[in-house]
Amino acid sequence: MRRLDFARAALADLDAIYRHSLTEFGEAQADHYAGMIDAAFQLLAEFPEAGVLVPDRVDGLRRRNVGAHAILYQALTNRVRIVRLLHQRMDPNRHL
């Protein structure tokens, strides 16, 4: 299993997603959604190729959807670098 490494922007995204979920849906739902995201992170650590390659990228960026969001990451030799967590409707190329 590879270790997870989070970019600052990804940590900020996680915080914003949790705060939005908490405000809009309450603590139980926010915790549930955070758990879904964490489970997806663990899956990527074990199976880094579980996401699809983002088209037209030369940096090996991959995407794995979870709920209404997409985890954008790179599967590196000894780690999985979580780059961003964006709403699925957002264009990754505009927000990286």
C-alpha positions in Angstrom: 0.0 0.0 0.0 1.3 3.4 -0.9 1.3 6.3 1.5 -1.1 9.2 0.9 0.4 12.7 0.4 -1.9 15.8 0.3 -1.3 19.0 -1.5 -2.2 22.1 0.5 -5.0 22.8 -2.0 -6.4 19.3 -1.4 -6.5 19.9 2.3 -8.3 23.2 1.8 -10.8 21.5 -0.5 -11.4 18.8 2.2 -12.0 21.5 4.8 -14.4 23.5 2.5 -16.3 20.3 1.5 -16.8 19.4 5.2 -17.8 22.9 6.2 -20.3 23.1 3.3 -21.8 19.7 4.2 -22.0 20.6 7.8 -23.9 23.8 7.1 -26.2 22.4 4.4 -26.9 18.9 5.7 -25.8 18.7 9.4 -23.1 16.9 11.3 -24.2 13.3 10.7 -24.3 13.8 6.9 -21.0 15.7 6.9 -19.4 12.9 8.9 -20.8 10.3 6.6 -19.6 12.1 3.5 -16.1 12.6 5.0 -16.1 8.9 5.7 -16.9 8.1 2.0 -14.1 10.4 0.9 -11.7 8.7 3.4 -12.7 5.3 2.1 -11.9 6.4 -1.4 -8.5 7.6 -0.3 -7.8 4.2 1.3 -8.8 2.5 -2.0 -6.5 4.7 -4.0 -3.6 4.0 -1.6 -4.1 0.3 -2.1 -5.1 0.4 -5.8 -3.6 3.6 -7.3 -4.8 2.8 -10.8 -8.5 2.7 -9.7 -9.0 6.1 -11.1 -9.1 7.1 -14.8 -6.4 9.2 -16.5 -7.5 12.8 -17.0 -7.4 13.4 -20.8 -4.9 15.8 -22.3 -2.6 15.7 -19.3 1.1 14.7 -19.4 1.6 14.6 -15.6 -0.3 11.3 -15.1 -3.2 13.0 -13.3 -6.0 10.6 -12.4 -9.6 11.1 -11.3 -11.7 9.0 -9.0 -15.3 10.1 -8.3 -16.8 9.9 -4.9 -20.3 11.3 -4.2 -20.6 14.7 -5.9 -16.8 15.2 -6.0 -13.8 14.0 -7.9 -10.5 13.2 -6.3 -7.7 14.4 -8.6 -4.4 12.6 -7.8 -1.1 11.2 -9.1 0.0 7.6 -8.6 3.7 8.0 -7.9 6.3 5.3 -7.2 5.9 5.1 -3.5 2.9 7.4 -2.8 -0.4 8.7 -4.0 -0.4 12.5 -4.2 -3.9 13.9 -3.7 -3.8 17.2 -5.7 -7.4 18.5 -5.5 -11.0 17.5 -4.6 -13.4 19.3 -6.9 -17.1 19.1 -7.6 -17.6 16.7 -10.5 -18.9 19.5 -12.7 -15.7 21.5 -12.3 -13.1 21.4 -15.1 -9.8 20.2 -13.5 -7.7 22.1 -16.0 -9.2 25.4 -14.8 -8.6 24.7 -11.2 -5.1 23.2 -11.1 
